[in-house]
């Protein structure tokens, strides 16, 4: 895995950024997929002033990491949503876009480049693994990226994200589902069905049906030591 050659980062500034509101510093990293036909098309959009969208980083399928917005500024990548009580996610986060149409595996060079970048960003801003989230975590009503094909467990093995440790604890009562989900970081105004969908998209992407004991075990394991927005 670590032997894959990764291109050096390049800088292609986007004009789409602003000051972080209220003097906020990044405590979250939000991972996206571009959902566009090519990395070039995504780059053009993220740098188009009329589009009014951007991200701090864009990583191509070949592992080229492009810095589009300086990390000290507020990129426009997250939109409406919430995580760990933070409603202005853009002001409190670093946004990383992965060139992927949304229905394809993420290539090895791209994952290696992401891992390297995550280590650097987490170190720069003292972001804990619980602060590395998907767009679908903070906006499950609108977004599904980085999607079911993204390997969160791989990141967690390197201390770059959360994943439930084995063996899983005993399942709490179903009445604890909502309190545990909110304690993990999910938004308080989400209905239970969206909470379950968001949880499964990240930790059980192929699971179906109503809430079950496995969902509850995963939540219980995650919330033991999770610090989703620790700075």
Order of alpha helices (4+ residues) and beta strands (2+ residues): beta-beta-beta-alpha-beta-beta-beta-beta-alpha-beta-alpha-alpha-alpha-alpha-alpha
